[in-house]
Amino acid sequence: MPLPRFDRLPAERRELILGVARRHFAEHGTEGASYNKIIEAAGVSKTAAYHYFDGREDLLVAVLDGVLERLLDALGPWVPARNEADFRSRFTAGSASLAAHLRDHPEDLALADAAIGRTPAGPWLDWFGALVTDGQRLGVIRTDVDHGLLVSVTAAVIQAADAWALARMTTEPLAEAADLPEGEASAQLWSLLHGLWRGAATAAATAAGEDPTNAR
């Protein structure tokens, strides 16, 4: 984390330094970006830089923490739903907001996996933990699978779905891709996760000779 002297800088100066670092890490990778080039581009002397950060890794942590904070802000806090329809509506809105943020902030997109992976048991999975717990309360999500596994799988599927939707938006004509985050992508994401979440009910319905699409 930044040293106390960095926190005493004006907010605009802190954001400039972190913004330059974020751009370099996004363009060159978390392993390939040069610390010296970053501080030079930010207009910071080597002497001053070591008053602000212990070194390159310290600066990287500050950048990734900022990325994760923005991803969580895009999702918004999970608020317990009133019923299954409200649960789906809240889930769809959150995933669409996250996809839109990643679409509009390519540097955050480039660093999202590193930011999320830096604290695997931190606030990112806490958000999905709240979602899964609420879904189980409502009977939307199965309870025969370990809670932690469901949380991890749900988070991983959403990350993969966002990457899929954004990749399609960059390779397909605008007319075909314009509604992906809120439309096709959200519908397919819900269908995929709902199948995972309701697997036990679907399997039971199939074994009983019923139409599995009728299983809640």
Disulfide bonds with the S-S distance in Angstrom:
none
